């Protein structure tokens, strides 16, 4: 069973952005050792574990155009496989006595859990503000990418200012990455999940939050009622999507995403030029220009 599920996960693909960022960060700072592969592997195992658990929480049956683990093997197997990958990722650090690096990863795991719980809480009340939204995505998505960059820097320069600089760099990339994912929910591109799924799951994303804060009281009541009571009605969901588009929600989210990108690039601007720094810049641009 474990071999069958593991083979399926490997064949399901993925962008592998997080381990790549970890390696590029270390290389950009001058790292020349061989510890990076294990660090990057640890990050990818943790990320895969969180995706499996997310699919269980969201009752999702698709992931990257493949059936999710819970859809094929049910929730019990999915949770256990997620737990196994999580523990395996942490043990990779312990096996090499990298306890300082283990702390970075453990903090990220804690924050991802807090972010998921906060999002579930706000989905029940729909009272999320833009500030709370940023807090959710910082914890749920950006914290792991921030950990990738922290790990890359700490593998070379532990307890240095570069570790904090790269942590912030990764956090900003993560914020932009999540906003881009939110924008996909309002588009027509095939990205591995149906359009409108966030609305159906009552997830308050930036385009919707912006429009809720600027529309009339009557329109706001209609939006809230649609999300609370008609979120399974595809026609109503499409009406919400079109309303958000027409009222500037997507444009506002794009502007915030680009702002995070600019801030991230400014952080690494003082670093010496190298192919690794250039690759990091390309990675940041890819985050907001990708189509899946």
C-alpha contacts under 8 A as a table, 3 or more apart, distances in Angstrom:
res1	aa1	res2	aa2	distance
1	X	4	X	5.08
1	X	5	X	6.20
2	X	5	X	5.27
2	X	6	X	6.02
2	X	81	X	7.69
3	X	6	X	5.07
3	X	7	X	6.04
4	X	7	X	5.29
4	X	8	X	6.30
5	X	8	X	5.07
5	X	9	X	6.24
5	X	69	X	7.65
6	X	9	X	5.09
6	X	10	X	6.31
7	X	10	X	5.24
7	X	11	X	6.22
8	X	11	X	5.16
8	X	12	X	6.10
9	X	12	X	5.09
9	X	13	X	7.31
10	X	13	X	6.03
12	X	64	X	7.29
12	X	66	X	6.48
13	X	64	X	7.81
14	X	64	X	7.45
16	X	19	X	5.97
16	X	20	X	6.41
16	X	44	X	7.08
17	X	20	X	5.21
17	X	21	X	6.13
18	X	21	X	5.19
18	X	22	X	6.31
18	X	40	X	7.55
18	X	43	X	6.84
18	X	44	X	6.78
18	X	144	X	7.91
18	X	145	X	6.01
18	X	148	X	6.21
19	X	22	X	5.01
19	X	23	X	6.33
19	X	39	X	7.77
19	X	40	X	4.28
19	X	41	X	6.76
19	X	43	X	6.11
19	X	44	X	6.11
19	X	148	X	6.89
20	X	23	X	5.26
20	X	24	X	6.11
20	X	40	X	7.27
21	X	24	X	5.09
21	X	25	X	5.96
21	X	145	X	7.86
21	X	148	X	6.47
21	X	149	X	6.49
21	X	280	X	7.10
21	X	283	X	7.84
22	X	25	X	5.36
22	X	26	X	6.51
22	X	36	X	7.72
22	X	39	X	7.81
22	X	40	X	6.23
22	X	148	X	4.63
22	X	149	X	5.18
22	X	150	X	7.87
22	X	151	X	6.54
22	X	152	X	4.83
23	X	26	X	5.35
23	X	27	X	6.17
23	X	36	X	6.12
23	X	37	X	7.82
23	X	40	X	6.87
23	X	152	X	6.10
24	X	27	X	5.04
24	X	28	X	5.88
24	X	152	X	7.58
24	X	276	X	5.56
24	X	277	X	7.44
24	X	279	X	7.22
24	X	280	X	6.49
25	X	28	X	5.15
25	X	29	X	6.48
25	X	149	X	5.83
25	X	152	X	5.18
25	X	153	X	6.31
25	X	166	X	7.61
25	X	276	X	7.48
25	X	277	X	7.81
25	X	280	X	7.40
26	X	29	X	5.26
26	X	30	X	6.48
26	X	31	X	5.23
26	X	36	X	7.97
26	X	149	X	7.84
26	X	151	X	7.96
26	X	152	X	4.22
26	X	153	X	5.26
26	X	155	X	6.98
26	X	156	X	6.72
27	X	30	X	4.98
27	X	31	X	4.83
27	X	32	X	7.05
27	X	152	X	7.92
27	X	276	X	6.13
28	X	31	X	7.37
28	X	271	X	7.92
28	X	274	X	6.84
28	X	275	X	7.87
28	X	276	X	4.90
28	X	277	X	5.36
29	X	153	X	6.98
29	X	156	X	7.53
29	X	271	X	7.94
30	X	156	X	7.69
31	X	155	X	7.71
31	X	156	X	5.79
33	X	36	X	7.27
34	X	37	X	6.69
35	X	38	X	5.83
35	X	39	X	6.52
35	X	155	X	7.72
36	X	39	X	4.97
36	X	40	X	5.91
36	X	152	X	7.55
36	X	155	X	7.79
37	X	40	X	5.13
37	X	41	X	6.00
38	X	41	X	4.96
38	X	42	X	6.06
38	X	92	X	6.74
38	X	93	X	7.93
39	X	42	X	5.09
39	X	43	X	6.39
39	X	92	X	7.62
39	X	93	X	7.33
39	X	151	X	7.47
40	X	43	X	5.14
40	X	44	X	6.33
40	X	148	X	7.81
41	X	44	X	5.15
41	X	45	X	6.15
41	X	89	X	7.32
42	X	45	X	5.22
42	X	46	X	6.28
42	X	88	X	7.53
42	X	89	X	4.20
42	X	90	X	6.75
42	X	92	X	6.21
42	X	93	X	7.51
43	X	46	X	5.19
43	X	47	X	6.12
43	X	89	X	6.75
43	X	105	X	7.90
43	X	144	X	8.00
43	X	148	X	6.97
44	X	47	X	5.00
44	X	48	X	6.06
44	X	89	X	7.92
45	X	48	X	5.21
45	X	49	X	6.18
45	X	85	X	5.50
45	X	86	X	6.43
45	X	88	X	7.26
45	X	89	X	5.35
46	X	49	X	5.06
46	X	50	X	6.35
46	X	85	X	6.40
46	X	86	X	5.05
46	X	89	X	5.69
46	X	90	X	7.95
47	X	50	X	5.21
47	X	51	X	6.36
47	X	144	X	7.78
48	X	51	X	5.11
48	X	52	X	6.30
48	X	82	X	7.46
48	X	85	X	7.41
49	X	52	X	5.23
49	X	53	X	6.29
49	X	81	X	7.47
49	X	82	X	4.24
49	X	83	X	6.76
49	X	84	X	7.96
49	X	85	X	5.53
49	X	86	X	5.63
50	X	53	X	5.07
50	X	54	X	5.94
50	X	82	X	6.91
50	X	86	X	8.00
51	X	54	X	4.95
51	X	55	X	6.23
52	X	55	X	5.28
52	X	56	X	6.57
52	X	68	X	7.49
52	X	69	X	6.74
52	X	70	X	7.70
52	X	78	X	6.38
52	X	79	X	7.25
52	X	81	X	7.97
52	X	82	X	5.78
53	X	56	X	5.11
53	X	57	X	6.27
53	X	78	X	7.14
53	X	79	X	6.12
53	X	82	X	6.16
54	X	57	X	5.03
54	X	58	X	5.97
55	X	58	X	5.10
55	X	59	X	5.60
55	X	60	X	4.84
55	X	61	X	7.17
55	X	68	X	6.95
55	X	70	X	7.14
56	X	59	X	4.97
56	X	60	X	6.60
56	X	70	X	6.26
56	X	75	X	6.12
56	X	78	X	7.24
56	X	79	X	7.42
57	X	60	X	7.87
58	X	201	X	7.48
60	X	63	X	7.82
60	X	68	X	7.05
60	X	70	X	7.94
60	X	71	X	7.59
61	X	67	X	5.65
61	X	68	X	5.05
61	X	69	X	7.88
61	X	70	X	6.92
61	X	71	X	4.96
62	X	65	X	6.11
62	X	66	X	5.57
62	X	67	X	4.51
62	X	68	X	4.87
62	X	71	X	7.67
62	X	192	X	6.99
62	X	193	X	6.64
63	X	66	X	5.20
63	X	67	X	5.99
63	X	68	X	5.36
63	X	192	X	5.75
63	X	193	X	6.77
64	X	191	X	6.82
64	X	192	X	4.05
64	X	193	X	7.08
65	X	191	X	7.65
65	X	192	X	4.57
65	X	193	X	7.31
66	X	192	X	7.74
67	X	71	X	6.12
67	X	72	X	6.72
68	X	71	X	5.19
68	X	72	X	6.58
69	X	72	X	5.33
69	X	73	X	5.82
69	X	74	X	7.06
69	X	75	X	7.94
69	X	77	X	7.87
69	X	78	X	5.57
70	X	73	X	5.23
70	X	74	X	4.18
70	X	75	X	4.77
70	X	76	X	7.77
70	X	77	X	7.10
70	X	78	X	5.10
71	X	74	X	5.62
71	X	75	X	7.76
73	X	76	X	7.80
73	X	77	X	5.86
73	X	78	X	6.74
74	X	77	X	5.93
74	X	78	X	6.38
75	X	78	X	4.96
75	X	79	X	6.02
76	X	79	X	5.39
76	X	80	X	6.32
77	X	80	X	5.16
77	X	81	X	6.03
78	X	81	X	5.16
78	X	82	X	6.07
79	X	82	X	5.06
79	X	83	X	6.12
80	X	83	X	5.01
80	X	84	X	6.09
81	X	84	X	4.98
81	X	85	X	6.23
82	X	85	X	5.24
82	X	86	X	6.14
83	X	86	X	5.04
83	X	87	X	6.17
84	X	87	X	5.27
84	X	88	X	6.07
85	X	88	X	4.98
85	X	89	X	6.10
86	X	89	X	5.25
86	X	90	X	6.46
87	X	90	X	5.17
87	X	91	X	6.05
88	X	91	X	5.05
88	X	92	X	6.33
89	X	92	X	5.42
89	X	93	X	7.32
90	X	93	X	5.61
90	X	94	X	6.68
90	X	102	X	6.70
90	X	105	X	7.63
90	X	106	X	7.82
91	X	94	X	4.82
91	X	95	X	5.86
92	X	95	X	5.29
92	X	96	X	6.76
93	X	96	X	5.47
93	X	97	X	6.26
93	X	98	X	5.12
93	X	99	X	6.75
93	X	101	X	6.90
93	X	102	X	5.66
94	X	97	X	4.83
94	X	98	X	5.92
94	X	99	X	6.43
94	X	102	X	7.10
95	X	98	X	7.71
98	X	101	X	5.34
98	X	102	X	6.13
99	X	102	X	4.75
99	X	103	X	6.26
100	X	103	X	5.31
100	X	104	X	6.84
101	X	104	X	5.18
101	X	105	X	6.53
101	X	151	X	6.23
101	X	154	X	7.26
101	X	155	X	7.82
102	X	105	X	5.17
102	X	106	X	6.00
103	X	106	X	5.02
103	X	107	X	6.11
104	X	107	X	5.40
104	X	108	X	6.48
104	X	147	X	6.08
104	X	150	X	7.35
104	X	151	X	7.11
105	X	108	X	5.10
105	X	109	X	6.33
105	X	144	X	7.65
105	X	147	X	6.18
106	X	109	X	5.06
106	X	110	X	6.27
107	X	110	X	5.13
107	X	111	X	6.21
108	X	111	X	5.11
108	X	112	X	6.11
108	X	139	X	7.74
108	X	143	X	5.33
108	X	144	X	5.40
108	X	147	X	6.35
109	X	112	X	5.19
109	X	113	X	6.37
109	X	144	X	7.48
110	X	113	X	5.28
110	X	114	X	6.30
111	X	114	X	4.93
111	X	115	X	6.03
111	X	139	X	4.89
111	X	140	X	6.59
111	X	143	X	6.66
112	X	115	X	5.07
112	X	116	X	6.23
112	X	139	X	5.11
112	X	140	X	4.17
112	X	141	X	6.86
112	X	143	X	6.80
112	X	144	X	7.54
113	X	116	X	5.17
113	X	117	X	6.24
113	X	139	X	7.89
113	X	140	X	6.97
114	X	117	X	5.16
114	X	118	X	6.08
114	X	139	X	6.81
114	X	140	X	7.34
115	X	118	X	5.09
115	X	119	X	6.15
115	X	135	X	7.55
115	X	136	X	4.80
115	X	137	X	6.85
115	X	138	X	7.68
115	X	139	X	4.80
115	X	140	X	4.46
116	X	119	X	5.16
116	X	120	X	6.30
116	X	136	X	7.38
116	X	140	X	5.94
117	X	120	X	5.12
117	X	121	X	6.18
118	X	121	X	5.05
118	X	122	X	6.21
118	X	136	X	6.55
119	X	122	X	5.19
119	X	123	X	6.09
119	X	136	X	6.36
119	X	203	X	7.19
120	X	123	X	5.10
120	X	124	X	6.74
121	X	124	X	5.55
121	X	125	X	7.04
122	X	125	X	5.22
122	X	126	X	5.42
122	X	127	X	6.38
122	X	128	X	6.06
122	X	204	X	7.96
123	X	126	X	5.26
123	X	201	X	7.92
123	X	202	X	5.36
123	X	203	X	5.70
123	X	204	X	6.97
124	X	202	X	7.86
125	X	128	X	7.92
126	X	202	X	7.79
126	X	204	X	7.08
126	X	224	X	7.55
128	X	132	X	5.98
128	X	133	X	6.54
128	X	204	X	6.97
128	X	209	X	7.49
129	X	132	X	5.18
129	X	133	X	6.18
129	X	209	X	6.86
130	X	133	X	4.95
130	X	134	X	6.30
130	X	206	X	6.93
130	X	209	X	6.50
130	X	210	X	7.50
131	X	134	X	5.25
131	X	135	X	6.38
132	X	135	X	4.94
132	X	136	X	6.22
133	X	136	X	5.08
133	X	137	X	6.35
133	X	204	X	7.65
133	X	205	X	7.09
133	X	206	X	7.16
134	X	137	X	5.31
134	X	138	X	5.87
134	X	175	X	7.61
135	X	138	X	5.08
135	X	139	X	6.26
136	X	139	X	5.35
136	X	140	X	5.85
137	X	140	X	4.93
137	X	141	X	5.29
137	X	142	X	6.23
137	X	174	X	7.92
137	X	175	X	6.36
137	X	178	X	6.69
138	X	141	X	5.90
138	X	142	X	4.60
138	X	143	X	5.83
138	X	171	X	6.79
138	X	174	X	7.20
138	X	175	X	6.19
139	X	142	X	6.00
139	X	143	X	5.13
140	X	143	X	6.51
140	X	144	X	7.87
141	X	144	X	6.18
141	X	145	X	7.13
141	X	174	X	5.91
141	X	175	X	7.22
141	X	178	X	6.62
142	X	145	X	5.26
142	X	146	X	5.95
142	X	170	X	6.93
142	X	171	X	4.73
142	X	172	X	7.10
142	X	173	X	7.10
142	X	174	X	3.80
142	X	175	X	5.54
142	X	178	X	7.76
143	X	146	X	4.99
143	X	147	X	6.11
143	X	170	X	7.91
143	X	171	X	6.11
143	X	174	X	7.34
144	X	147	X	4.88
144	X	148	X	6.28
144	X	174	X	7.99
145	X	148	X	4.96
145	X	149	X	6.54
145	X	170	X	5.14
145	X	171	X	6.25
145	X	173	X	7.39
145	X	174	X	5.80
146	X	149	X	5.30
146	X	150	X	6.13
146	X	166	X	7.24
146	X	167	X	4.55
146	X	168	X	6.44
146	X	169	X	6.92
146	X	170	X	3.89
146	X	171	X	4.57
146	X	172	X	7.99
146	X	174	X	7.24
147	X	150	X	4.87
147	X	151	X	5.91
147	X	167	X	6.35
147	X	170	X	7.30
148	X	151	X	5.21
148	X	152	X	6.27
148	X	167	X	7.86
148	X	170	X	7.19
149	X	152	X	5.06
149	X	153	X	6.28
149	X	163	X	7.63
149	X	166	X	5.25
149	X	167	X	5.49
149	X	169	X	7.40
149	X	170	X	5.59
150	X	153	X	5.22
150	X	154	X	5.88
150	X	163	X	5.10
150	X	164	X	6.88
150	X	166	X	5.69
150	X	167	X	4.81
150	X	170	X	7.88
151	X	154	X	5.00
151	X	155	X	5.95
151	X	163	X	7.74
152	X	155	X	5.45
152	X	156	X	7.17
153	X	156	X	5.59
153	X	157	X	5.80
153	X	158	X	7.05
153	X	162	X	6.36
153	X	163	X	5.07
153	X	166	X	6.81
154	X	157	X	4.88
154	X	158	X	4.11
154	X	159	X	6.85
154	X	160	X	7.64
154	X	163	X	5.76
155	X	158	X	6.41
157	X	160	X	5.68
157	X	162	X	7.26
157	X	163	X	7.18
158	X	163	X	6.95
159	X	163	X	6.65
160	X	163	X	5.56
160	X	164	X	7.36
161	X	164	X	5.38
161	X	165	X	6.22
162	X	165	X	4.88
162	X	166	X	5.96
163	X	166	X	5.31
163	X	167	X	6.05
164	X	167	X	4.90
164	X	168	X	6.21
165	X	168	X	5.30
165	X	169	X	6.18
165	X	267	X	6.93
166	X	169	X	4.71
166	X	170	X	6.05
166	X	267	X	7.97
167	X	170	X	5.19
167	X	171	X	6.17
168	X	171	X	4.94
168	X	172	X	6.21
168	X	264	X	7.72
169	X	172	X	5.32
169	X	173	X	6.36
169	X	264	X	5.00
169	X	265	X	7.75
169	X	267	X	6.48
169	X	268	X	7.71
170	X	173	X	5.04
170	X	174	X	6.08
170	X	264	X	7.71
171	X	174	X	4.99
171	X	175	X	6.24
172	X	175	X	5.10
172	X	176	X	6.36
172	X	260	X	5.48
172	X	261	X	6.85
172	X	263	X	7.28
172	X	264	X	5.67
173	X	176	X	5.19
173	X	177	X	6.01
173	X	260	X	6.94
173	X	261	X	6.50
173	X	264	X	6.59
173	X	284	X	6.45
173	X	287	X	7.45
174	X	177	X	4.86
174	X	178	X	6.19
175	X	178	X	5.36
175	X	179	X	6.35
175	X	257	X	7.41
175	X	260	X	6.96
176	X	179	X	5.21
176	X	180	X	6.22
176	X	256	X	7.85
176	X	257	X	4.70
176	X	258	X	7.29
176	X	260	X	5.85
176	X	261	X	6.54
176	X	287	X	7.11
176	X	288	X	6.68
177	X	180	X	5.20
177	X	181	X	6.41
177	X	257	X	7.92
177	X	287	X	5.56
177	X	288	X	6.54
178	X	181	X	4.94
178	X	182	X	6.21
179	X	182	X	4.91
179	X	183	X	6.26
179	X	205	X	7.95
179	X	206	X	7.12
179	X	253	X	6.76
179	X	254	X	7.78
179	X	257	X	6.22
180	X	183	X	5.07
180	X	184	X	6.53
180	X	254	X	7.76
180	X	257	X	7.22
180	X	287	X	7.54
180	X	288	X	6.01
181	X	184	X	5.24
181	X	185	X	7.09
182	X	185	X	5.53
182	X	186	X	7.60
182	X	198	X	7.87
182	X	205	X	6.19
182	X	206	X	7.30
182	X	207	X	7.80
183	X	186	X	5.56
183	X	187	X	6.84
183	X	207	X	7.46
183	X	250	X	6.70
183	X	253	X	7.53
184	X	187	X	5.08
184	X	188	X	7.62
184	X	189	X	7.18
184	X	191	X	7.53
184	X	195	X	7.17
184	X	292	X	7.84
185	X	194	X	7.49
185	X	195	X	4.74
185	X	196	X	5.11
185	X	197	X	6.66
185	X	198	X	6.63
186	X	195	X	6.21
186	X	196	X	6.40
186	X	241	X	5.90
186	X	245	X	7.65
187	X	195	X	6.61
188	X	195	X	6.78
189	X	291	X	7.16
189	X	292	X	7.48
190	X	193	X	7.20
190	X	194	X	7.54
190	X	292	X	7.10
191	X	194	X	7.78
191	X	291	X	7.34
191	X	292	X	4.52
192	X	292	X	7.60
193	X	197	X	7.22
194	X	197	X	5.75
196	X	199	X	5.37
196	X	200	X	6.32
196	X	237	X	6.51
196	X	238	X	7.28
196	X	241	X	7.24
197	X	200	X	4.96
197	X	201	X	6.15
198	X	201	X	5.08
198	X	202	X	6.10
198	X	203	X	5.06
198	X	204	X	7.47
198	X	205	X	7.72
199	X	202	X	4.81
199	X	203	X	5.75
199	X	204	X	7.29
199	X	227	X	6.41
199	X	231	X	6.39
199	X	237	X	6.88
200	X	203	X	7.68
200	X	227	X	7.15
200	X	231	X	4.60
200	X	232	X	5.75
200	X	237	X	7.26
201	X	231	X	7.43
202	X	227	X	6.05
202	X	228	X	7.15
202	X	231	X	7.24
204	X	208	X	6.42
204	X	209	X	6.42
205	X	208	X	5.61
205	X	209	X	6.11
206	X	209	X	5.00
206	X	210	X	6.04
206	X	249	X	7.47
206	X	253	X	6.05
207	X	210	X	5.37
207	X	211	X	6.47
207	X	244	X	6.62
207	X	248	X	7.80
207	X	249	X	4.02
207	X	250	X	5.33
207	X	252	X	6.88
207	X	253	X	5.64
208	X	211	X	5.24
208	X	212	X	6.11
208	X	244	X	6.13
208	X	249	X	6.24
209	X	212	X	5.12
209	X	213	X	6.31
209	X	249	X	7.98
210	X	213	X	5.31
210	X	214	X	6.57
210	X	249	X	5.83
210	X	252	X	7.40
211	X	214	X	5.22
211	X	215	X	5.89
211	X	244	X	6.17
211	X	247	X	6.40
211	X	248	X	7.12
211	X	249	X	5.60
212	X	215	X	5.67
212	X	220	X	5.72
212	X	223	X	7.57
215	X	219	X	6.02
215	X	220	X	6.19
216	X	219	X	5.16
216	X	220	X	6.06
217	X	220	X	4.98
217	X	221	X	6.16
218	X	221	X	5.22
218	X	222	X	6.38
219	X	222	X	5.02
219	X	223	X	6.18
220	X	223	X	5.05
220	X	224	X	6.12
221	X	224	X	5.22
221	X	225	X	5.97
222	X	225	X	5.14
222	X	226	X	5.99
223	X	226	X	5.05
223	X	227	X	6.26
223	X	240	X	6.85
224	X	227	X	5.22
224	X	228	X	6.00
225	X	228	X	5.12
225	X	229	X	5.59
225	X	230	X	7.03
226	X	229	X	5.57
226	X	230	X	4.72
226	X	231	X	6.00
226	X	236	X	6.76
226	X	237	X	7.42
226	X	240	X	7.53
227	X	230	X	5.87
227	X	231	X	4.85
227	X	237	X	7.84
228	X	231	X	6.29
230	X	233	X	5.36
230	X	236	X	6.54
230	X	237	X	7.56
231	X	234	X	7.49
231	X	236	X	7.16
231	X	237	X	6.11
232	X	237	X	7.51
233	X	236	X	5.36
233	X	237	X	6.19
234	X	237	X	5.01
234	X	238	X	6.15
235	X	238	X	5.18
235	X	239	X	6.34
236	X	239	X	4.96
236	X	240	X	6.35
237	X	240	X	5.09
237	X	241	X	6.27
238	X	241	X	4.94
238	X	242	X	6.17
239	X	242	X	5.18
239	X	243	X	6.12
240	X	243	X	5.03
240	X	244	X	6.19
241	X	244	X	5.26
241	X	245	X	6.24
242	X	245	X	5.03
242	X	246	X	6.08
243	X	246	X	5.18
243	X	247	X	6.17
244	X	247	X	5.29
244	X	248	X	6.58
244	X	249	X	5.21
244	X	250	X	7.18
245	X	248	X	5.75
245	X	249	X	5.70
245	X	250	X	5.82
246	X	249	X	7.57
248	X	251	X	5.25
248	X	252	X	6.14
249	X	252	X	5.31
249	X	253	X	6.30
250	X	253	X	5.14
250	X	254	X	6.14
251	X	254	X	5.14
251	X	255	X	6.27
252	X	255	X	5.16
252	X	256	X	6.41
253	X	256	X	5.18
253	X	257	X	6.13
254	X	257	X	5.02
254	X	258	X	6.20
255	X	258	X	5.21
255	X	259	X	6.21
256	X	259	X	4.93
256	X	260	X	6.37
257	X	260	X	5.27
257	X	261	X	6.39
257	X	288	X	7.27
258	X	261	X	4.92
258	X	262	X	6.19
258	X	288	X	7.60
259	X	262	X	5.16
259	X	263	X	6.29
260	X	263	X	5.17
260	X	264	X	6.16
261	X	264	X	5.12
261	X	265	X	6.22
261	X	284	X	6.72
261	X	285	X	7.59
262	X	265	X	5.24
262	X	266	X	6.20
263	X	266	X	5.17
263	X	267	X	6.59
264	X	267	X	5.34
264	X	268	X	7.09
265	X	268	X	5.52
265	X	269	X	6.16
265	X	281	X	6.88
265	X	284	X	7.77
266	X	269	X	5.08
266	X	270	X	7.89
267	X	270	X	7.17
268	X	271	X	5.42
268	X	277	X	7.81
271	X	277	X	7.54
272	X	277	X	7.73
273	X	277	X	6.15
273	X	278	X	7.27
274	X	277	X	5.22
274	X	278	X	6.24
275	X	278	X	5.01
275	X	279	X	6.07
276	X	279	X	4.91
276	X	280	X	6.21
277	X	280	X	5.04
277	X	281	X	6.35
278	X	281	X	5.12
278	X	282	X	6.26
279	X	282	X	4.92
279	X	283	X	6.05
280	X	283	X	4.92
280	X	284	X	6.26
281	X	284	X	5.15
281	X	285	X	6.34
282	X	285	X	5.13
282	X	286	X	6.05
283	X	286	X	4.94
283	X	287	X	6.28
284	X	287	X	5.21
284	X	288	X	7.12
285	X	288	X	5.66
285	X	289	X	6.13
286	X	289	X	4.98
286	X	290	X	5.44
287	X	290	X	5.89
